[in-house]
Amino acid sequence: MLRNILLSITITTTSLLAFEYNLKPKQVSENVWCFFGKLEAPSKQNGGYMSNSCYVKTENSYILIDSGSSYNFAKAAYKAMSKIERLPVKAILNTHDHDDHWLGNSFYKEKFNAKLIGVELQDINNKAGGKTRMHRILPKEMMENTKIVPLDQHIKEVTTLNFGKEKFVLIPIGQTAHTAEDIFIYMPEKKVLFTGDLVMNGRITSNRDGSVIGSIKALEMINARKWEVLVPGHGFDTSKKATDEFVKYFTLLKKRVLEAVEDDVGIAAVTSEVKLDEFKNTPMFDELNSSNIFGAYEELEFYEGE
């Protein structure tokens, strides 16, 4: 009997101590609100809330761009948005296959049967019943109810979707950029653009699955669009300067690694010889910059482009 009572107290205490996200949506444009995550790696302390996700209000529903890192995060985000207006979520537009951006899909599929749209790579790399990085990093209680749910539609070419009076243009990069398959989403009437991790600001990127050349191409494609507001995958700057930091980082990374190749710096020495000290005080620099330089060397060692 005592054992059962103690078990009941433990379960109740765990429930009471469930992670509180305390989410506050920020309006970035007319009928567009976003949740801006922390500029750090996912952890128990932040509950995996370290990427950006957005709600777009249409006539009778919400359309989401990325859904966050877990079922519980998505549930908290919807609760916060319901204080603005309680509407069903009709569709989620996923920008790429990194799990901090789409594991919230399971909440919206369960509650609204939302249509899930994104890149095929997301389904190739993640199978129903499997586990992702977030499942390994975060405590079990934080990931409760979080499941891998397959997408309903894959985007392979430029695709225009209309929800009510709102138009969304989904644009694939066509080559490896942040990952082997990325899309960005453009609302031409609102001049709002959602980049996923093709753009970050205020922190260093992880280019572990990416390409320096492809990232530069993606930035050119993004900056060729006429946008007034740009929501990055990580970072808080949505102004006309939102891409500047990333353009500078990848331009210098390419230039200095190519100089190292020209100077016959071997791969074993490249991370000590190539410097990007302009970014040394930027969050995630110590964790990620050296691996980005190493990966860039592997990519650019036999590069014959400009």
Order of alpha helices (4+ residues) and beta strands (2+ residues): alpha-beta-beta-beta-beta-alpha-beta-alpha-beta-alpha-alpha-beta-beta-beta-beta-beta-alpha-beta-alpha-alpha-alpha
